[in-house]
Amino acid sequence: MNKVVETRAEETSGVGFYMNFFGFRERPFTLVPDPDFLFWSPQHRRAYSVLEFGILSRAPITLVTGGVGCGKTTLLRELLRQFEESVTVGLISNSQGNRGELIQWVLNALGVRFDAGQGYVQLFQQLQDYLIDEYAAGRRVVLIFDEAQNLSRESLEELRMLTNINSGKDEVLQLVLVGQPELREMVLDPSLRQLAQRIAASFHLVPLDERSVVELIAHRLRAAGGTGAEVTVAAAKLVHKVTHGIPRLINQLCDMALLYAWSTDNHHVDESVVQSVLDDGVFFAAQIAAEEEKHK
């Protein structure tokens, strides 16, 4: 598509751009993790079941891994919506730092005030006292580490030590580690075998197959108020081929394809519309993939 997409004031008022044109309540392919748009592919359902099982069975550590954009954070958001008041949750994203800083990340996530000038022993004691108090009040604590591949091996070992805090035979702290494939490789390292032995539930997410991509696209279109047929099956298959089944990339490409269809008064995204997006080079991920293929 060579012409410049012109903004039409009557179309961009209110919900904006292509949404009035297609009759959507909201954009179907935003990149924000939204549980309301969660597509339950067979593997995402299994991954969520593993997360849920880990929590309900009081597993010391639950591990979920997968490539960038495979839907891990969206699953987490759905899990957080289901927690009862009897569970205290601390969500920690992109935590880094040394031994003492990790304890500070944990205390901060749990809303526990602390003196940053205190030493490690005092901070650890404060965390332990908090966990025991929560247990005594009938609440258990779940710490969720998103992007956990950023943790050092020392930090992962420290997390294992935290799971040793208990009251009698009961676990007072559960960990959920979510991260990219390298996290799984780190955990399988012989130096972390004691950590691996404490992982009672784990799942690895892989990209979606063609059928699941077709179903995902239709699902998100319907969730946004559409019919599900705004993107043709043939176009959806092309999206799968280009994105290799990675949900985040699927959303990016479909969002741009809907914009292109709107700009030409086309009420359906077919293969030619998707190809126009690719030909114009506005789907940056396709260019990155092409460059990676050159250097293989």
N, C-alpha and C positions, 0 to 999 in steps of 0.2 A: 504494500500500500504506500504510494508515493505522496499522496496529498497530506497536508498538515491537518490534524484533527482539530476542528474549530469548536470552540465552546459555545453551546447554544443556551442563552440565558433562560429560555422557557423550560429547558430540560434540566438545567443544573440547579434550579431553585428547589428548596425543600430537600428531598433525599439525594438529589444531585446525579449528574452524569447519566449513566445508562439505567439507573434503577427505576425511574418512572417509565422509561421506554419499555423495559421488560416486565414491569409490575412487581418488582421486588420490594420487600419491606426494608431490607438492608443488603449490604454487599455480601454475596454468598462466598466470596473467596478472599476474605481478609487474612492477614498473617498473624493476627492476635490469637493466641490459644483460647478457644471458646468451647467449653463443654457442650453448649447447646447445639453446636454443629458437629459434634463428635460422630464420626462414622465408625460403626462397630464392624470392622472387617474381622474375619475369623481370628487373625493373629492379635489384633488389638483387644478383642474380647478375652483371649487367653492371657494376654499380658495383664489386663486389668484384674482378671481372676487371680493371677499370681500375686499382684499387689494386695488385693483384698484378703486373700488367704494368709499372706504374711502378717497382716495386721491382726486379723481375727484369731490366728493361731499363736499369737504372741511370739513370732519368730524374732530372734535377736537381730538379724540383718536380712533384709530383702533387697535383691539386686535386679534392676531393669536397665538394659543397655540397648543402644540402637544408633544408627547413623544420624547425622544432622538432618533435622526436618522430618523425622519419621513419626512424630506425634507423641513423644515421651512426655513433654510438658503438658500437653492437652489431657493426657491420661491422669497426670498428677492433679490438675485442676478439678477433674471429675471426682477423683478420690477425696480431695479436700472437702468437696461439697457434701460428701456422705458421712463424714465423721460426726459422732455424737458428742454431746457435752462432756461425757465421761472421758474423753480423750483430749489431752493437751498437745497441740501440734506446733512444732517449730520448723519453718521452711527456710532453708539456707541455700542461696544461689551463688555460684562462682566464688566460694570461700577459698582463700589462699592464706599463706602466712606460716609462721613457725608454730611450735607446740603451744605456747601460751596464747597466741592469737586465736587458735582454733577454739579454745575454751571460751574466749570472749565472743566469738561468732555465735556459739551455741547459747550462751547466756543472753545475748542480745535478741536472738530469734525467739527465745522463750519469754522475753519481756522482763527478765530479771536484772535489776539494777546492780551495778558492781563498780568497784574502784579500779580503773585501768592501771593504777600504779601498784596494785597488789601483785604478789608473786604467784607462780603457778600453783603451789600447794594451797594457798588461800582460795584461789579461784576454783580449783577442783573441789575443795571442801564445800564451797558455797553451792556449786552445782549439785553435788551429792546430797546436801541437805535439802535442796529444792526438790530433787527427784523423790526422796523419801517422804517429804511432806505431801507431795502430790499423790503418792501411793497411799499414804495414810488417809487422804481425803477421798479415796475411791477412784482416783483418776490415774491413767497411765500416760506416759509421755512418748510421743513419736517424733523423732527428728528426721526430716526429709532433706537430703542433700541433692540438689539439682546441679547438673554440670559437675558431677563429682570426680570426673577425670582430671580436674584441675588440682585436686588434692595431691600432696606429696605422699610417698610411701610411708614416711614418718607419721603424717597426719592420719592416714588410713589405719595404721597400727594403733595410734592413739584412740581412734574411734572404737576399735575392738576392745581396748581396755575399758572404755566407758560402759560397754555392755556387761562388764563384770560387776557393776554396781547393782546390787539386788537386795531384796528383802526376803530372807528365808529362801524358799524355792521359786519365788516369782520374779519375773523380769520386770524391772521398773522403768526400763528404757528400751525402746525399739528404734532401729535405724532403717531407713529406706535410702538406698544409694541409687541414683539415676544418672546415667552419663553415656558418653559416646563409646564406641567399641574398644578404644584403648583402655577404658576403665576395666573391662572384662579381662584384658590381657594383663593389666597390673595386678588384679586380684589373683590370677592364676600363677603369678610368679612364686617360686618356692619360698622366697623370703616372707611372703604374706600368707603362708599356708594356714596359720592359726586363724587369720581373718576369714579365709575361704571356708574353713570348717564351721564357722558360725553363720554362714549364709544358708538359711533354711529354705529359701524360695528364690528362684531367679528366672528371668526370661530375656531373650534377645530379639528385638524387633528388626525386621528386614523390610526393604521396600515392597510396595504392593504389586501384585501381578496385574495383568491387563484387565481381567474381569472385575477385580476390586476397584481399579481406577475408574472404570465406567460407572460402577455403582456409587463410588464416592462422589463423583461429579454430579450425578443425578440427585443424590441425597442432599448435598449442600444447596443445590438449586431449589429443591422443594422446601428445605428448612428456611430459606430466605423469602419464601412466598411465591416461587415460580412453579412451573409444571414439572420440571425435571427434564424436559425435552429441549430446552433452550440451547444446549450443546448436543450435537448429534453424536451417535455412537461412533461413527467413523472419526469424528474430530477427537472424541475422548481417547480412542485408540492411538491416534497420532500424539496426543498429549502424553500418554503412557510411554510411547517410544522415545520421546524427547526428554522426559523428566526421569525416566527409569523407575517410575513408581514412587518417587519421594514426595510425600504429601505437601510439604512446604513449596516445592517447585511447581507442583500441580496447581496450587492456589495462585501462585504468581502468574503462571502462563494463562490460566483460565480467566483471571481478572482482566488481564490485558486483552485477551481475545474478545471478551464481552464489550470492552471499550471500543475495539476496532469494529465490531459488528454494529454497535450503536451509531458510530460515526458514518456508516454507509447505509443506515436505515434497514439493516438486515436483522430480522427477528430471530435468527438462528445462527449459532456459531458452527460452521461446517469446516471441513478440512482446509478449504481455501483461505478462510479467515485465520485459522491457526498458522497456516503457512505464511501468510502476510506478516504476522507478528514476528515469525522467525526470520523472514527475508529482510525485514527492516532493522534487525539487530537490536530490538528493544528488550528482548528477553535475554538478559545478561548471562544467566546461568547456562544457556545453550552455547554461548561463546566460550565460557570457561571450560565446559565439557569438551568442546572442539579442540581447544588448546591442549588440554590434558591428553587427548587422544594422539595429538601430534608428537608429544614427548614420550609416549610409551615405547 
